[in-house]
Every structure is written in structure tokens, then in C-alpha cells.
């Protein structure tokens, strides 16, 4: 960040002392040894008996498993957090690898428990799940058996766990280190990925064009490595899916998300059937920018209005978010304030810090943490609201529910983050009196919504194309991957945006495709869900807020459709998704009307 653009976030780093004092803290090794001892004792007590335990014995076993898991997550969470702030530090990388190997050995010792539970007699299981003694863990125990058709023998599961350390996790780490270390040359400067991508939002078309060219050149310079990583991990997934008998590449993700195939198919079908909304927006944007043609590097261009490039300080971002959350429900602001007051956020930009943003749930025994790269732009304020939405969800889930309920499926996890963004946007819109500024804000919000609903669904279509092609055609060339990416992106934009040949390479920096295959549709799921929830909030007013807070506190304590039915949402209705898409269409209607009102001269022809 240049000296003239200081935001106050330069010194905002998290305090991880509640976990460990440093990567060299001797307590890490002693804790690992103690956890292994607990796992050995657990194995000795319960191996070969899980399927015949009574309810009291099973509860005792789960409580012991929770203690082991809680302590393991504290170690693995610490290693991942530290690593993400400096991926080039050898000590951070060494600890991450050590922890991954520790986790694999521990997993080998404990995998018998879920396997034996899956082998238990159905009638015995049904009786146990009705026993009030196991009420706290009923949903956890029930959902463990969703994978029953897809588990392997214990020996095979142990090999898979052990080999995963040098398989998927190793390749994903290599991708993270590679992309974090990459530098993009532009106007004599050497920029990180976060810095160069931020220039795609610059008011100057020349700067945007140079930034896009720089991104492409950087990705092309590593095309061999990136293409190979994608191929290896796509094939790794294909082998894993085949060994387990999953019917399709997305099946394991849907089960993990507690989202039936029919629900996911209905979501994707609904979004792709209304791609014309994307074209409507970008055709309007081309007129507003006065361009003959809108290209891929113009997608995020701000309107040339006052304050479009306004710099937000860290303190102002904090106040904006806390005020918006507090206006909805005081508890939301109170929980969010803890993150600022207790240094649970890492916002400073650093040379080898990984790009993007995330929130990490940790365990009920320690607070969650939020990770952002704050640059002072309006979208950084939205990102902060997004990640704090996650953080609040995690904090409340950890306090209200048990250990397992803390780790919500990706689908309902994105609900809380997107709702946080929506509150901030609505609050800022209500306070803005200038129509030109309101139009700029509305345009930005629509594009954020597109990024979450349409872009992520198009990315899901890329993943579908990539995994299908890898399984049918063998190893894919860079050009073949570029082709799949470009086709699935063109489907979304139609004739509203001209995609250059260079843009074909832009699949290669998206980490979700590798670390969490199938993840991306969860964003669309969360956004459309939030648009429906937000309309309910507008209808019900203050009565809705406590129900929403209760929903967050429930975490992953029941199936998403059951939890959401309590706030009036029917996920099993295929038409449900169109309610959210209707809300997007209303935003575009509003945008078009406001544009004609603010800039009548642009619409004379």
C-alpha cells in the first residue's frame, strides 16, 4: 500500500496467544503427544464395540471424541492461520506439514469409530437415536450414516488418510505457496495478486486494461505448473470418487452440504435459466460508461461519480459495519465488536500473505478468527461485513450448540456472511441522499450479487466441465481448460461483455476449485437464500431479527431445510430459488429507472 493510501489497517493483526505463543512453542509438541495418548486410550476402549454400545456408553464415547477433536483443531487451526499470513516463511510451512502429518496419524487411529457406527444394525441405531440421553448428538450421529454407502474398509480408509498428506493437501499447499509468491509486473511495479486484481476496479480504463494484461501474463508464466496441479487434483478426485462409488463428481460435496441433488440441480437450473439478467445489467453499464464495447476488464469499472474511488479507513469501515449490524439487532453488533476489541482479525496487507478472505471457526473452546486483505475500497468494507457475518455465525454456534454443530455446511454458512453484506449495503443506501451516488452504489451491489450468484454458478459449470472432461478425455491441456472456462463464462455474459482470448486463463488462480471441489455453488445458494430472508425481514420488521439470531445459534444442529423452515423458507420447493432471482430482477429494474432519471441524455437514442 502506498504511503498516500494508508488506511489504518496496516497494523491490524490477530492475537493468536489463546492458542500458542509462536510456531516454536514447545506446548505444540507436548499437546500432540497428549492427544495421541488420548486417541490410543479411546481406541483401546471402543474398538470393535461401537456397534453394540448402549446410549450412555455411546454418549461417553462421543464426549471423549469431542475432547480429542477440540484439542486437535486448536493445533491445526493455529498452523493454518499462521501459515496464511506468511506462506513463504519456512517455519510456518514446516509446522503446517507437521500438523497435517499429525492429523493423518490421528485420523488413522480414530477412523474405526465412524466405520463401526456405519456398520451398526439399523434397528439398534434407530432405538439409540430416540433416546433422550443422545439428544445433543442425534443429528451428528444420523448424518454420519449418510456416507454409509461410500465408505471403504478400515485398512483402505487408513491408507487414504495417510496418503492424503502427500496427495491433495500437499498439492493444495503448493498452489497456495506458488500463487502467493507470484508477482505481476505493471508500469514498472511488481505487484501481489491482491494488488493487481484491485486495479481492475480503477476508474481509468487504461489502468484496468494494463492490470488485466498483467494478470494474464503472470498466469501464463506459470501455466505449466497451474495446469498440472489442476489435472493432478481433478484426477485425484476421480480416483477417490470411483473407489468410494459416488455417482458423480459433485455427490460428495452435496452430501457434505446436506443438500440433496434435487435441490442443487434446481438451484443451478434456476440461475442458468435467467442469465439474461446479467446481460441486461452489463448492457446498461456499457451505456453509462459511454463505451462502444464492454470487455472483461471493464466489468468492475466504477461509474465516474464523486466518491467512486473513496478511501475508507479501517476505523470508518469498523463503524459502518457495527452501526449496520446494531440497527438490525444489538447482539450482532456486540459479537462483531468482540472481533475488533480482542484482535481476532488480520487485515494488514503483507508480501507473502495469501490473497482473499476467510473466517475460521476453530472450536467452541476458543474464538473464531477473521482474515481479510484491507485496501480501503468500498468492496473491502463489504468483504469485512461478509467475513464478520461468518464470524458471528461461528461465535453464536459455538456458544449455543455442541462441538459438531459449529461446522455448518457451506450452503448455510454463506447465508450469514451474505446477510451481513446486505445489512451494510441497505444501511448505506438509506443514508445516501445523492441519486448519482445511489446509482453507483446500486450498480456495485448488483455486481457483487452477480459475483456471488451468477459468476459462482458459471464457475460451477466450469468445474462440471473440467471434472467431466478429465474423466472422459484424460489429462487436459491449458488450452482445453481455457476453452471450458471461456465457454461457461460466455454462457453467462451472452453478448453483453466481450471476453478476450487472454481471459481464458483466469480459471487458474481460483483456490476453491482445488481445496474444496464443488464449493462454489454454495455462494449462489447463500445469496439467493439471503435475498429471500431479507424480503421476509422487510415484511416482518423487528420480529424477524430474534428468529434470525436463533437460526445462527443453531449452527449445524439440524438439516438446513428444517432449520430454515422456522424462518419461513422452503428449500424443497424448486420454485424457491426464483424468489431470490426475482429480487435481483427488481434491483436491475430499480437500477435502470434510476439511470434514466440521473443521466437522461445517455438514453436519447
Number of C-alpha atoms within 10 A of each C-alpha: 14 5 6 6 12 15 21 17 18 17 11 17 16 21 15 17 9 11 18 17 13 15 18 12 10 11 15 21 13 11 15 18 13 14 20 19 13 16 21 14 12 18 16 10 12 18 14 12 13 21 20 16 16 14 18 12 13 20 17 12 17 15 14 16 16 15 13 20 17 19 19 21 15 19 24 19 21 22 25 19 20 21 25 19 23 20 24 19 12 11 15 22 21 14 21 23 20 15 23 22 18 21 21 20 16 21 16 19 17 19 16 21 21 19 21 17 20 22 13 17 11 10 8 13 20 11 11 20 17 12 13 11 14 19 14 15 20 17 17 18 19 15 15 14 18 14 16 14 11 15 18 15 9 16 11 12 17 20 12 16 19 20 15 17 20 13 15 19 17 15 20 20 18 16 22 20 20 15 24 21 17 17 19 22 18 16 9 7 10 13 18 23 21 18 18 22 17 15 20 24 22 19 18 14 15 11 17 24 18 18 26 23 18 21 27 19 16 17 23 17 12 14 18 12 16 21 19 16 19 25 22 18 21 26 17 15 18 19 13 14 18 14 13 15 14 17 11 13 21 19 17 18 18 21 15 17 20 22 23 13 14 11 19 18 12 17 25 20 14 18 22 16 12 16 17 16 19 22 17 17 22 22 16 18 23 18 15 16 16 11 11 8 13 20 17 17 24 25 16 19 19 20 20 15 12 10 11 19 16 10 16 22 19 22 11 15 22 17 13 20 26 21 18 23 25 17 15 19 17 14 17 23 19 14 20 21 17 15 19 15 9 11 15 20 25 23 24 21 23 14 14 19 23 25 21 13 17 18 21 18 24 26 25 21 13 14 21 23 26 24 26 21 23 28 26 22 19 17 18 19 23 24 23 27 30 25 26 31 28 27 28 29 30 31 26 22 28 26 17 18 17 20 23 21 23 25 20 24 21 21 24 28 24 26 26 29 27 27 23 27 27 22 21 22 21 14 18 16 17 10 9 12 10 10 14 19 19 19 22 20 22 20 25 20 19 19 19 17 20 20 16 22 27 26 23 19 27 26 21 23 23 23 25 18 18 21 23 16 17 19 17 9 9 11 17 18 14 19 13 14 25 20 17 20 24 21 17 20 22 16 14 23 24 15 14 21 22 16 18 11 11 17 20 21 22 17 21 24 16 12 16 12 22 24 17 11 19 21 21 23 23 27 26 29 27 23 27 27 26 24 23 21 21 19 14 15 18 10 11 11 12 13 10 18 17 13 13 18 17 16 20 25 22 23 29 25 25 18 16 20 15 13 20 18 11 13 16 11 18 17 19 14 10 16 13 19 25 18 15 25 21 16 16 20 18 12 17 20 14 14 21 18 12 17 23 14 14 15 12 10 9 13 12 7 4
